[in-house]
Amino acid sequence: MLTLKLIQEKRDFVIERLKVKNFDATQIVDEIIALDNQRKQQQAEAENIQQELNKISKSVGELMRNGKKDEAEAAKAEVAKMKEQQKEIEGKQKEAEDALLAKLVLLPNLPCDIVPEGKTAADNVIVYCSVKEEPVMPEGSLPHWELIKKYDIIDFDLGTKVTGAGFPFYKGKGAKLQRALISFFLDNAIAAGYNEVQPPLVVNQDSGFGTGQLPDKEGQMYCVTADGFYLIPTAEVPVTNIYRDVILKASDFPVKNCAYSQCFRREAGSWGADVRGLNRLHQFDKVEIVRLSHPDHSYEALDEMVAHVRSLVEKLELPFRIVRLCGGDMSFTSALTYDFEVFSAAQKRWLEVSSVSNFESYQANRLKLRFKEEGSKKTQLCHTLNGSALALPRIVAALLENNQTKDGIRIPKALVPYTGFEYID
């Protein structure tokens, strides 16, 4: 959530920057400024009445001590009248505050200066590619949805029977591959200085609001209606919310956490021919890395996170590229995002497997996540960052498709100590 100070002091800048996200903020920004001014005026009126109330209340005792009972009673009546006025003003002030918050949450985060303009993924900028040409699989190679049937490692039909489409069963070496990847990703994160946590898979409404899933994405989340809980779309939500309403010390930075979780996404309206098999699921596994940073160092932290994810994909021996998202393809809350994509030779297309983002102070403002410099009483907003390191479904799809041999599916060397086997056969 953007701060009122930024909107009030840099109105034109906010409007101009949000154009990069193809968002016309003029009307909302002007409504926010008007509501904030109204709120401030009402607050000043309430404070003036309180000062007058204190003065009159103090005089009542003096009047009574001096035997001026009638004047004291008149003063009491005036106090009662002013309290009603104060109550009315405070009610209007609360209405203005609620209306102000409702408008504030409609504004996306400002994109960083280096975010390219554009409307779709076609306008993203490729900043690195590990291959000069897209790999070509030998004739007769199969897409992963055929390979999983051939080797009987993932069962979509059984998942549909037990739950519904998009909830597959992993079996035999398919299940072991999942477990191996999770352990591999966690071990690499821990070696990079991340503290492992195991979060709940459901969160409350305040947590969904804190990281920006609510009220923006409630249609994409599974809701436990009886309790008002939501199944998490990513471990980012519970892990970042560890620090909701927390004041850190500058010496606490960097705060680095990693977490494995199952993730749940309704993916409403997103099904089609290009999302077959593991390309898009309602439930999937992911290891997430989350960082809290001093504002002066958050982009250094982002570069470190990008380098970490890059090392994982390289160890898995997959062809990949890194793209900087354009304004139109970025999330509502992000200031800068890099996507990692691996190439599926069988499908002849790039598959997104990770997004690494800096949210600057946008989430922290919603979370009331602050810090203090050494010796200072003043609080400042932290910067928050997160990244997939990594999401499993499309990694598995690429591993299966890119490692087809006459002996079966070859397991990358880095994974063999985790799987205990070199081939899926």
Secondary structure, DSSP 8 states (H G I E B T S, - for coil): ---HHHHHH-HHHHHHHHGGGT---HHHHHHHHHHHHHHHHHHHHHHHHHHHHHHHHHHHHHHHHTT-HHHHHHHHHHHHHHHHHHHHHHHHHHHHHHHHHHHHTTS-----TT----SSGGG-EEEEES-SS-----TT---HHHHHHHTT-EEHHHHHHHT-TT--EE-THHHHHHHHHHHHHHHHHHHTT-EEE---SEE-HHHHHHTT-TTTSGGGS-EETTTTEEE-SSTHHHHHGGGTT-EEEGGG--EEEEEEEEEE---TT--SGGG-GGGS-SEEEEEEEEEEE-GGGHHHHHHHHHHHHHHHHHHTT--EEEEE--GGGS-SS-SEEEEEEEEETTTTEEEEEEEEEE-TTHHHHHHT-EEE-TT---EEE-EEEEEEEEEHHHHHHHHHHHTEETTEEE--GGGHHHHS-SEE-
